[in-house]
Amino acid sequence: MHTAFLMLLIGLFAGTMGAILGIGGGMIITPIITLGMGLPIKYAIGASIIAVIATSSGSTIAFLKDDVLNLRVAMFLELATSIGAIVGALLTGVFNPAILYFLFGCLLLFASWNMVRKLRSGKEVLHRATPDKLAEKLKLNNSYYDKNLHEQVDYEVENVPGGMTIMFGAGLASGLLGIGSGAFKVMALDNVMKMPLKPSSATSNLMMGVTAAASATIYFFNGSIRPDIAVPLSLGIIVGAALGSRIMQHMPSRWLRIIFVPVLAYLGLQMAFKAFGVTI
């Protein structure tokens, strides 16, 4: 009972933060389970997969109801992510993962710096003189009601090929390195395709669940998912994700970026150092 209650609280915290940032709860759950509770990394990975699916399920319902996420962008970009995951799985054992760890780490560090630059400039939505023709043809442009600003925000999507490339890389990282790719999804939507941060986070939440569901079956059958961990964790995450999705919509976008900067910087440094066999 003590372990179940502890997992419930961990799930509540991970689900809340995962829904707010759009990166899943894996980066929160894995160190707690391995370092704090002393469980093998195998079960931490299984719990991380469950966390991503539960966070996606709990938050997507609220984001869909409030029309914050961009469903057309999510479904379109998921094609690139899925293809990348398949290619990554096929390249396992062939390509040197250290190179990818370093490249993806540098990419996340660049995204963190870019967010700092946006914070300094004070610009949240970038308006362009010429709309993106491909985004218009695919009907990817959208709008959402910002509950913090109390106004409807119209936005346009740009650089669709660039976003597709990052999403392919995110899927490649997931399939080849076995890591979560929520940070890459948010980076592609916010930095490359110039979507506002709130719909970027909401759209990332939906996409993560689709990607994680594809690999969950494998982890289930190889015994990485323990019911005594997964069940209370999932219950806490679903409640936390529903709560986090509400909190995120009322937060100023500037606060979201302030939270995002150290998260992306930490993930970037972690991946870059891992390329040289150093764990931080």
PEQUI-V22465 format. One record per run of one state. SS is the DSSP state (hx for helix, st for strand, lp for the rest). FROM is the first residue (numbers start at 1). LEN is the number of residues. If there is no record, write none. Layout:
# PEQUI-V22465
ss=SS from=FROM len=LEN
ss=SS from=FROM len=LEN
This chain:
# PEQUI-V22465
ss=lp from=1 len=1
ss=hx from=2 len=20
ss=lp from=22 len=4
ss=hx from=26 len=11
ss=lp from=37 len=4
ss=hx from=41 len=25
ss=lp from=66 len=5
ss=hx from=71 len=20
ss=lp from=91 len=6
ss=hx from=97 len=25
ss=lp from=122 len=11
ss=hx from=133 len=5
ss=lp from=138 len=4
ss=st from=142 len=5
ss=lp from=147 len=4
ss=st from=151 len=5
ss=lp from=156 len=4
ss=hx from=160 len=18
ss=lp from=178 len=4
ss=hx from=182 len=11
ss=lp from=193 len=4
ss=hx from=197 len=25
ss=lp from=222 len=5
ss=hx from=227 len=24
ss=lp from=251 len=2
ss=hx from=253 len=22
ss=lp from=275 len=6
